[in-house]
């Protein structure tokens, strides 16, 4: 891999629609899957084998320096280490890589990862008729596992902890040609600079240099702990062929939009339950880290959860005459699943300068549908101005919209900024700089979002995802389209309504308007 990418870049490129529907595994991957079936015999496995395991094997067979970043519970250790050593013990070779006699397995500690691998290997061997037949001899100690197959070929794996010595390791007078790094970081040592340094040393110095100089294959598997984790910095770098597997393409999302890595085992209902539970307990960062592989520390976030206020949309719309309305947009032009979203956000603006998201669209759709939605929302809310970006391919949208105004006999004002007083918004800074303009508004509590839409409406789901992943380094979410409609507010010429909306905050912190009595109701007591 020659292109340098970040872990977030790789996560954003994940396409499970392709993997689950169009990907064709190699003969090698299918043979490895068949081997797993033979090991387990008639007892089989608890779940169907996921396509991601076939994809992992394909890449492991093709590249020599492999890094697999996958979610907790994805059985990456089982597929890429446990069954892999048993495969090498049985056949003595690994496809085009050829013969393997000596291997290293390195995990966080001997007492944890290494002993666990020993127990799993021994259990598989002792309970598999297939292995008993084709690998009739096996010797297990806590740190050394030796196998002799039916042809008499020996294969030895030596286990090491991340902080234990590796230098000078040999078996049968040979240097190892195979090395597995597996979950090198643990909960206990993830914050220790000393252990982090030890892990880097064993990855790039001790273990690597202990291997055969002309023939070596490395399989590194793990889930990132934090930005100091060596795995995080290695992902996407030139030295590693990196593959990433989050539990699903994105979450939160609707059931229809859900695209999982292993849906037979981790369904939409499972992921939603985990998300809801961790969110309710203030541990959403754990969900993002362990299952989505996203590392965005609280100190890096530009918008904290506390910066977002929630209001009751139904109450506000009952008093809509007390607000001015504005519409901001970020149009895409494709229905493809890989395309950006088309986003239209409708904002209510009160006399205090507070913004309330009251309506909108977040869909992958063609431009004709975007135009229909824009005119529908403009007719409903009579906005003071509509923001349309005219940079790049969006330059022709203004003339199209103006023609539609004539054809539909429906008119609204198009905002202008940076476009020589012509209709259209033409930003002269990058997306992050533009967003930083509105960050102080969030810090002052000037943004409100409808509680009725929380975890339900597609626009609010995407808005929360993007706002929670914008950092000083940039947008860590897959998309930034919804956030762009927030940034655009700073480029509009706005004015506050003269009438004050009567608002109150309930005991849960939710804001709502005090709904006025109908004029006829107020006068009825005077009619005799």
N, C-alpha and C positions, 0 to 999 in steps of 0.2 A: 504494500500500500504506500504510494508515494505522496498522496494528498494528506495534509495535516488537518484533522478535524477534532472537534471537542466531543466529549461524551454526549452533550446535549444535541449537537449536530447529528450524531449517529442515531440517537433516539428519535429525533424528528423525521428521519428518513425511513423508519421502520414501516414496512408495507405488508401486513399480514393477509390482505386480500390476495396479493400476488402469491405469497408463500403457501397459502392454504388452497389456492385454486389453480394456479398456473405453473408453479415450480415443479420440475421433474427431477427427482433424486437420481443420483448416479447409481451404477451397479454396485459400487463399493458401499454406499450408504444402505442400500437394500440388503446386501449380504450381511452387513453388521446388524441390521434390525432382525434378520432371520436368525443370526447367532443368538441374540437375546431371547428369541422365542425358543430356541433349542435348549438354552440353559435352564429356562423356567419350565420347560416341558408342558405337560397337560394342565398344570396348575395355573399357568399363564400369569398375566399382570392385572393389577386392580383396574387400570384405565387403558384406553387405547393409546398406542404410542403416538406422541405428537409429531407433527411435521418439523417442528423446530429441532428435534433430536436428529432427524435425517439431515437437516441443513447443517447442524453442528459437525456431524461426521464428514460430510462433503468438504467442508472447509478445513477440518483437521487433516484430511487426507491430501489436500491440495497444497497447504502452506506449512512452513516449518515453525514459524514463531507466531503462535495463535493466542489471542486473548478473547475469551468468551465472557461477556458481562450479562448476567441473567438474573431474573427475579428469584426471590426465596421460594423454594418449593418446586422449582422447575426441573428437578432431578438432574441438574448439570453434573454434579459429582458422580452420580450413579452412572450416567451415560458415558461421560468423558474420562473417567478414572476407573471406577470399579469394574464395569463391563470391559473397558479398554484393556486393563491388565489381564483379565481372564481371556480376552480374545488373543492377546499376544502370547499368553501361556499355552493356549490351545493350538494356534496355527504357527507361532514362531515368527511371523512376519506381519507387516501392516501395509498391504496393497503396494503401491509404487515405492514406498519408503524402504521396503525390504526387511531384512532380518533384524530382530531386536533381541539382545541377550540380557542387557542390564538396564534397569530404569531406576529413577528416583521419584519418590512421592513426597512433596513438601507441603505441610499444612501449618496452621497457627502454632500448635504445640504437639509434642508427642503424646501427652496425656489426653488431649482432646481429639484433634483431627486424625492423627496417625493411628492411635489405638482404635478409633472408630472405623477407619478403613480396614484395619486388620480383621476386626470382628465381622465386618460385612463380607469381605473376601472369603473368610473361612466358612461363614454360614452358607454362602452361595456354593462353594465347592463341596461342602459336606452334604448339601441337600439337592444336588443336581445329578441325576443319573448320567446325563450327557457329559458333564465335566468329569465325573468319576471314571467314565469309560475312556475319554480322550486326554485327560490329564490325570493319570492314575496316582501320581505322587505329588504331595504338597507338604511343605513344612512352614509353620507359622510361629514367629515370635512377635513381640510387640513392634519391633522395628525392621524385621527382615522376613520377606515372604518369597519362598523358592518353589518353583513348579517344574515338574518334568513331564513332558507330554508323551503320548503313545509312541512317538518316534524316538524317544530318548533325549530330545532337545531340552536343555535347561534354560529357565528364564527366572531372573531374580529381580525383585523390587526392594529397595531399601527406603525406609521412612525417616524423615527428618522434621523437626520443628523449625519454625522460621528463625529462631534465635540459636539453633544448635549448629555445630560444626559440620561442614560438608567437604572441606578441602581434602584432597587426596583420596576420595572414595573410589574404590574399584571392586569389582567382583570378577572372578575367573580371570584375573589379570587384565581386565578390560575397563576402560572408562565407559560410563553410561552414554547411550545414544538417545535416550528418552527421558524427559523430565516433566512431571506434572506439578504445577503450583495450584493449590486448591484452598480458597478462603483463607488467605494468609493473614488477613486482619480479623480480629475478633472484638467483641464488645468490650472486653477488659483492656485490650491494648490499643484501641483505636485513637485514644487521646495521648498516648505516650510518644514523645519525640524520639526517645531512645529506641523503642521497639520499631517505630516507623523507619528509622535509619537502618536497623538490623534487617528489616524486610527488604529494603532497597539493596542492601549489600548482598543478600543471598540471591536476589533476582539477577542482578547485573554483574556481580563479582563471583562469589563463592560457587554457586550451583552452575552458573553458565560456564565458568572457566573450568569446572571439574568435568565437563562433558567432552566427548570426542570432538576434536577440532574440525573434522571434515564431514561428520555425519551427526546431525542432532535434530530432534523435534521436541518442541516445547508446547505444552497445553496448559494455559493459565485460565482458571475459572474463578469467578467471584461476583459478589454484589458490593457496590461501593458503600463505604461508611461515611466518608466526608471528603472534603476537597484536599485533605492532606494524605489521603489513602494513595499509595503508589499506583494502585489500579486506576484511580480516577485520572491521574496525569498521563498514564500510559495509553489509555483508551484513545484510539484515533491517531496516535503518533506514528511517525515514519517506521519505527522499529517493530511495530506489532500489527499483525493482521487482525483487526478487531471486528467482532460481531456482537450485536446487542439484542437482547430479548426481554423487553418489558412484558408484564402480564397481559397487557392489551395495548392497542395503538394509543389510545388516550382515554382519560377518565377524569371527571365525570362525563358521561355521554348518555344518550338514550339507549334503550334496549336494541332498537333498530340499527343504531350506529355502532354498536359494540363489535369490535373485532379482536378476538383474544388469541393468545399464543397457544393455549391448550384448553379449549372450551369444554372438552369432555371432563376435565378435572376442575378447571377454574371458570365457572360459568359467569354470566352477567350478574346473576343473583348473588353469587359468592363475592364477587368484586364489589358490588354495591353495598353489601352488608359490611364488608371490611371498611370501605370508605366511610359509610355513615357512622360506624362505631368509633373509628379513630378520629373522625371529625368532631363528634360529640364529646370526645374526651380530650380534645386539644392536642391530638397526636397525628395530625394530618401529615406532618413532615415525615413520620415513619412510613405512612402509606406511600408517599412519593419516593422515598428512598428505597424501601425494601421491595416494592412491587413495580413502581414505575421507573426506578433507577435514576430519578432526578435528584440532584443535590443542589438545593438552594437554601443556604443557611439563613436564619432569621436576620442576622446582621447585614446580609447582602441585599435583602429585599427592600425595594423602594416603597412599596405599599404593604403595610402590615394589616393584619385582619382588623385591628382596632381602628384603622383609618377609614373603614367602610361603614356607613350607616345604612340602616334598613327602614323602609317606610311602608305604609299600607297603601297600595296603588289605588284600590277602589275608593278610598276616602279622598285622595287627591283629585281623581277624575270627577268626583262629584262637585268639586270647587274649581274646575279648570279655568273659570273666568278670572281667577286671582293670579294666573301665571301667564308668562309669555313662553312660547314654544319655539324650539330650534331643532333642526334635523342635521345630523352629520352622517357622512357615508364613507365607505371604502369598498369600491366595487371590484369584483373579479368577473371573469367572463366565461367560466367553464363549469360544467357539471361533473367533471372527473373527480374521483375520490382523492386524488393527489393534489387537487387545486386548492387555492386559498378560498376562504369564505367571502361571500358578498355580505357586507354588514351595513344595515341602516339603523341608526339609533335616534330615537325621538326623545328630546329632553324638555322637561318643564323647568322654568327659571323663575325664582321668586324674588321678592323685593329685597331680600338679604344677600342675594348673589349665590344662592344654593342651587345645585343642579340635581334634578330627579329624573332618572331613566324611567320612562312611562310606556314605551312601546318600541318595536323594532323588529328586525329580521336578521337572521344569521344562517345563511344557507349556501350551498354550492349550486349555483344556478346561472343560466345565461343572462345576457344583458337585457333582453326584452322582458324577462320576468322581473329583473331589478327595476326597470322603468315602471312596470305596472305597480309594484309594491311602493315605490316612491310616490307616485301620484295618489295612490290609495291613502297613504299615511298623511300626505300633504293636505288632501281634502278633509281628512278627519280632524287634523290639529291646527290647520291654518298657521303654519310657522312664520315667524318674523323673517327667517332666512334659512336657506338650505345650503349646506357646504358640500361642494363637489370638487374633488381633487382633479387637477388637469395636468399632472406630470406624466411623462411617458405615454403609454398606450391609452391613458384615460383622457387625452387631450380632445378627443372627438365627442365626449359625452355631453358637453354643454350644448353644442349645436343640435344634437339629437333630442335632448330634453326640451330645448326651445321650440323645435318643430312639433313635438308632442303637445306642448302648451297650446299651440295654434290649432292643432287637429282636435284636441279634447276640450278646447275653450276653458282651460283650467290654468290659473296663473299663480305663481309664487315667486318670491325674490330669491335670486341666486347670490350667495355671498361672494365677496371678492377679497383676495389677499395675495400680494406678491405677483399679481397678474396684470400690472399696468391698468388698474381700475376696471379691467374687463371681468365678466362673471367667471368665477372659478378660483379655487384655492391652489396656489403653487408654492409649496414649502421650499425653503432654501437651506434647511438643515436636515440632518438625518433623524430617523425615527426616535432614537433614544433621547436625543437632545430636545426634540419636540415634546416628548412625554414628560421630561423633567420639568417643563414649564408648568404642568398642571399638578405636579407632586405637592407643592405647597398648599394647593386647594384641598387635596386629600388630608394633609396634616392638620388643616384648620377645620376639618369636618364638613366640607362643603359638598360632598358627593353622597347621594342617597340612591339605593337600589331597592326594587320591589320585593318584599319578603314573599309574596305569592309566587314569585318566579324562582326562588332559591332551589337549586337542584332539580328544576322542572323545565323551565323555558330554555330553548337552545341558545338564545342570545346571552342569558344570564350565566349559563353553564360555561360558555366560552369566555365570557367576560371575567368570571372568577378565576378560571384557569390562567388567563393571560396576566391579570393584575397580580396574582400570587407568584408569578414567575418572572416579573421584570426586576432586574438587578442592576447594580452599578456597571456590570460588565455587558449588559444587553438583555434582550428578551430570551429567556430560557425555555419558553413554551414553543410548541410546534408552529403556532400562528401568532400574528400580532394585529390582525385585522380589527378586532373589537377594540383593542387599546388605541388604535389609530383614530377611531371615532371619538374617543375621549380627548386625545391630544388636539384634535381639530377645533374643539371648543375655544381654545386659547387664540385661534386665528380668526374668530368671528367678531364682528362689531355687534355687541349686544347692549341691550338696555333693560333695566329692571321695570317690572310693572309697578304702577303707583299704589295698587291695592295690596294690603298686607294679608297674607294667608294666616289663619289662626291654627297654629300647630301645637301639639302636646306630645309628651313622651310618656309611654306607659311604664309599668314597673319592670318590664323585661328589656327596656331600652329601645323599643320600637316606636318610631315616629308616625303620627297620623294627623290628618287635618280634622278640625272640628267641622263637621258637616253642617252647613247653614240650613235653617228652615226654608222651605219653599216660600216665596213671597206671598202667595195666596193664603198659606197657612198662617203667616204672621198677621195678615189683615183680617182673617176670618173672625177673630174675637171682637172686631169693631163693627161688624156688620149685624144690623138688627132687622 
